[in-house]
């Protein structure tokens, strides 16, 4: 099997997934575990993921840890793939799952070298193939593949129809939530590629959650009479999701709003700011973030290739969280309206519960608003 980068670099390895051919933008993920959650995260649409940890797949795959209805990434790249699954919860091995899902995957290459190339030169387009083993042919194909810049990928991974989500976290996996009243608050979640563990934490925080497609209008959302609006994670360029930006602009000041990841970036545009493509993004479960008010540091899980430009934000919006590795924006808050967001994934819990307070903060913000 061949992996060819747009700069002409060729890696030869062994196929450990489905046969076929696929193109995508390479990103590297520094998490030591959680490969199943990565594979089923819709935010990776259009990307190939390199796992920096050298052995992947040793605990297999199970049904309970899926973050969505399937896989969305373009390819999976590892140093060594475990052919066996050693975990009582596993329903199949990782190679079996990749073949079932039609995901091209390669093992036996120098992932350390590949990661250093991305760190030094930035994200690169790449192609994986078991059917075309001509490096020059593959190079022509990958150079013709579109960049992520300007692509609305969120609409393609969103749900097709509204649905209600009622499932909380499994017993034994439920993070410590603060005490709350018995009243359940109705909210709408705009689905740009929403992860199931976000939905589980919203339910455990006392919300009745209705998930709606990314193209849902402001009028359709208000017709459901929600007490709040949640903006989910998702793939692609936030500036390209123009319909969602217009929708949220129309709801600004009418509903309390909480955004995560792409939802955070969309709010940046709604506020009048801009986003930019990062050199290689943040992808992993060990990203240090400081909440600037209390100067509290959290270990966070992140998965994004774009960031909000703080210089573009108006005076009514303040940066609440900062990434400590490169000082990019990791959180925003409107000073006058009940709206806030974070770039990272509090539901992923690598701390393990460093960011879980944000769900309670969303509920408290809603409860503080007068009921119409």
N, C-alpha and C positions, 0 to 999 in steps of 0.2 A: 504494500500500500504506500502511496505517496502523499506527502504534504508539501505543497509548493506555496511560497509566499510571493507577494506582489513585487518584492525586490529581487526575485530570482532564486532565493535560497531554497534548496530542496532537502527534505528530510525523508528518509526511507524507514518504514517501520512495519508492524504487523497489525492487521485489522482485528479489532476486538469488539466490533459492533456490527451494524448492518452493511451489506455490500451496497455500492452505489457511489454517488459523487455529490458533493455539496460545497458551496462557497459561503464565506462569512468573514466578519472582522474578528481578529484574534484578540482576546483579553485573557489575563491570567488571574486566577483566584487563589488566595493565600490561605484559605481555610484548610485545616487538617482533616476535617470530617464534614458531613452534611452534603455529600455529593448528590444524594437523591433530591434534596430540596433545591439544589442548584439546577439540576437537570429539568425539574418541573416548574421552575420559576419563569413565567412568561416574559420577564424583563430581559431575558437573554435572547429574545427573538433577533435573528440576523447576526448572531455572534457565535464564534467558536471559543470554547472555554479550555484553557490550559490549567490543569491542577498542579500547583507547585509542590504539594506533598507527594513523595515518590511512590507510595502504594495506595491504590484506590480500589474500592469494591469489596473489602474484606468482610463487611457485615451485610452485604447483599442489599435487597430492595424489599420494602413492605408496603402494604396498601395504605396504612394509617398516616404515613409521613409525606404523601403526595401533596404538593402545594397547588396543584391545578389538575385539569382534566388530562394532561399529557405532557409531552416534551415540546419545546419551542426553539431550542438552540440549534445552530447549524452543524455543529460537530463537537466532539469531545476528545481531548488530547491528554494522555497520561504517560508517566514513565513506565509503570508496571500495573497491569490490571489483574486483580485476583480472580482466578477462575472458580473459586469456591466461596460460599457464603457461610460464615461462622457466626450465626446469631439466631436465637430462638424465634425472633419476630420475623425473620426473612421469609418471603414467599417465593423468591427466585434469586438467581445470581445477577450481578450487574450486567455482564455480557448478554445474558438472556434478555434482560429488560431492554437493553439498547437495540438488540435485533428486533424485538417485538415492536418497539416504537419507530423503527426505521432510521435510527441515528447512526451516522458514520462516526467511527471512533478509531483512534490509532494508539498503539503502545510501542514501547521499545525505542523511543527517540529521546534525545537529550533535552528534557523539558527545562532544565536550568539554563542552557544556552538560549533556548527559545524565549524564555521569560526575560533574560537580560537584553535580548534584541528588542523586545517590546518596550522595556523600561527605557532603553537608550534612544530608540528611534520613534517610539509612539506606536499606537495601534496600527496593525497591518491587515490588509485583506489577505485571505488564504483560501486554498482549495484542497479538499481531501478527496481521494479517488481510489477505488479498487478496480475501476473499469477502463480508465485511460492512464497508462503508465508512461506516457511521453511527457517529460518535464516541459518542453517548449509549448506543446499543445495546452497543457494545464496553465502555463504562465499567461498565454493569450486569454484564456477564459477568465482567470482571476482578475486580470487588469481591466476586463470589460464589466466586472461586477460593480454595481453601484455602491457608493459610500453611504454610511448611516446618516450623514448630514442631510437635513431637509426631508427625511423620510418619516411619515406618520405610520408607525408600526403598531401603535396602541389600538387603533380601530380594528386591526386584523386579529388581535388576540382577545378582544373583549367578548363578553357574552352576547348572544344574539337576541335574547329576550330577558325581561326582568324576572328575578326570582327572589324568594325569601331564604335567608340563611339562618338556621336555628341551632347549629351544632357548636358547642363550646369545646374547650380542651378536654382531652381524655383524663380520667382520674389518674393521679400520679404524675401527670405532665402539666398540670395547671399551675401557672405562676402565681405568686402571692398577690392578690388584688386587694386594694383597700376596701373597708366596709362601705356598703352602699344601701340606699333605700330599695324597697322591693319594686317600686314602679319601674317598668321597662320603657325606655324612651325610643320612639321610632326615629330612625335615621335612614338616609339614602346614601349608598356607596356608589360613586361613579367608577365603573370598572374599566381601567386601562390595561388590565393584566393582573388583577388582584390575587394575592396569595391567600390561601385558605387559613393560614395561621393568623393573619390579620383579622379575618372574619371571626375566628374562634375567640380572639382576645376582645373584639368588640362585643360579642355575645356575653362573654364572662364579665364585661364591664357594665352590663345591664342594658344593652341596646337591642331593640328589635330591628334587624338589618334587612333592608331591601336593596339588592344589587341591580343596577340598571346599566344598559350598554353605554359605551363611551359617547355615542352620538345623541344621547337623550337631551332634550332641550330644557331650558330653565322652567318654562311653563309646565312641562310634563313632570318635572321634579316637584315643583310647588303644589301640583294637583294631588300629590300623595300626602301632603300635609306633614312633612317630616319636621322634627325638632332640630336636626342638624344635617350637615353634608360632609361625607368623607370622600377624599380624592386619593385614589390608589396609586400604587407603583405601576410601572409599565416600561416598555422598550421604546427605543428610537429617540428622535429629536423633539424636545418639548415645543420648540417654536413652530413645528409643523402640525401640531394638534390644534389647529386654529379654531375648530368648532367647539372644542372643550374650553378653550380660553374665553371665547365669547359667552358660553353658557355660564361659566363661573363668574365672569364679570357682571352678568345680569343678576346673579344671586348674592353678590358681595353686599353686605349690610342687611340682607334679608334672612340669612341663616348663619349660625355658627359653623365654621369650616375648619377641618383638620386635614392636612395633606401629608403623605409619605412618599418620598422618592420622586417619581415623575409628577405626582400630585403637588409636591413641594416646588418643583421647577415650573409647573403650570401656574401656581400662585405667584411665582416671581414675575411671570409675564403679565398676569392679571393686575399686579400692583404697578405695572408700567416699566418693570425692569427687563433685563436681557439675560440669556444664558449663553454659554460658550462650550465648545467641545474641548474636553481635557486631553492631555497627552496620552495617557493610558488608563485614566479613570481610577475608581476605587472598587475593588471586588475582593471581598474576603470577610472573615469573622473576627478580625483583630484590629479594627480601625479606631484609634483614640480620638475622642471628641470632648471638648469642654463646653459645658453650659456656662455662658459668660457671666450671668447674674451671680449665682453662688460660687462660681469658679469650681464647679464639680466636674471631674473627669469620668467619662463613661467609655467602656469598651463596646464597640458597636459592630454590627454587621452592615456592610454596604455593598451596593451593586449599581453603579451608575457611571456613565461616560460623559455626562454633561453636568455643568454646575452653574449656579446663579452668580452673576457678576454683582458684587456688593456696591460698586461705584454707580451702578445704574438704578439703584433703588431710591424711591422718594423719601423725604424726611419722616413721613408717617409710618415707615416700616423699619424695624430694627433687626439686626442679626442677633439671634439668641444663642446659637451654637456654632462652634468653629472646629474644623478638622485640624488636629495638632501637627500632622505631618506636613501639610502644605498650606495651612491657613485658609482653605476654601470654606465657603458658607455651608454649614450643616444644619441650620435652623433659622426660621424667620417668625416674626410676630408683628401684626398690625397694632399700632399704639392706640387706635380709637375703636376698632371693630373687633369682634370676637373671632379672630382668624389666626391660626398658627400652623407651622409645618416643620418637618424635619427631613433631612436628606437621607438619613439612615433608616434601618429597619428595626424598630423596637421589639417587634413580635418575634424576631429571630433569636433574641436572648443570649448572645454569646458571653454576656457579663457574669451570670446568665440572665439577670433581671434588671440590668442597669437602666434600660429605657422604658420599662413597663409602666412607669408613672404617667407617661404621656396619654395613655388611654383613659386613666382616671381624670387627668387634666381636661380632656375633651368633654367628659361627662359633667364635670364641675362647671365648665364654661357654659354648657347648654343649660344646666340647672339655674345658673345665675341670670339667664335671659327671661324676660316676661313672656308668658304664654299668650299667644294671640287669640 
